[in-house]
């Protein structure tokens, strides 16, 4: 039975060259007695942009596990899969993030809605939930409205879940996550309770659930939103999950998955505190920001590496609209704050590295440059062998950036004091 541990952390490795450097961060944490399960995630969209196959993620992870002698659990996440995209992920993946956000708001059929409401009278009225000061209050109309909004999405999650389970030879062979984060409106804690009840009805043995939280989760930069509100929602969600595990027989290790888009530094202390106080676990999924550490490492390396880093920036700058358009909802770039390529061409490697490396207190840090480069990985992909050869030639300096980024900036605030 694949049972996901209390703490897990998802990393992306766009060019499949940093799995060992990433795993090293988990190993450093394990040396301090903190067990965090590494999960390598890569979405269909990323594979398509890079021209890679899901099997390459498993191969790179497997090789890192062997090279470092990692004895703990690890997983390969078919990230944000849907029914149309899951097939090529079936073989190499054992973690499936079932994305049903597109079906939120699709009207369920009348019978399904009626039978859900029939089956769940306990949702109507006052629901006492341990850990929440005010009991949840939902009228029949509110439960019905919520079910109308989410029932189709959960049914679809059930279909994909059963499809995957059957092909993987049983429920015990996968870790399933249901994700609803890629949508406009956050799910409130009462809505989450309705969703979990519906998931139980569908027989989905999910071990993680990724709701959309309040606030903006831009790629590669910090959270933008109301921290007090986030903390309240996050803690209420934890309480709702604990309640639903008992009430609906969901897996006892079911936990929140935060699709962070990486670098949500201001949320980490909130998540750590909530976890310490409640005993809850969490999964933090990061985006493919490891590739930015590759750029940082190449810039630091100087010579041809620096040359390529400058070229990639120049190309990205000239194609700003093209590269940012698909990510419009998850980036905020002020183009007036982007240095012109001629200026960047005069920078030393250390200065270019500092402008990208996410240390907000460094005066050279530029979140606009960072976000632009983050979405411009296709430029590096187009370089093909030239890019990969430089990564390999500078593996030490690049790997050092990758490990430090994960360990110092993410794991330390999440797991250490
Ligand atoms: Zn997501």
Boltz pocket constraint, residues with backbone or C-beta under 6 A from the ligand:
constraints:
  - pocket:
      binder: B
      contacts: [[A, 80], [A, 179], [A, 181], [A, 182], [A, 210], [A, 259]]
      max_distance: 6.0
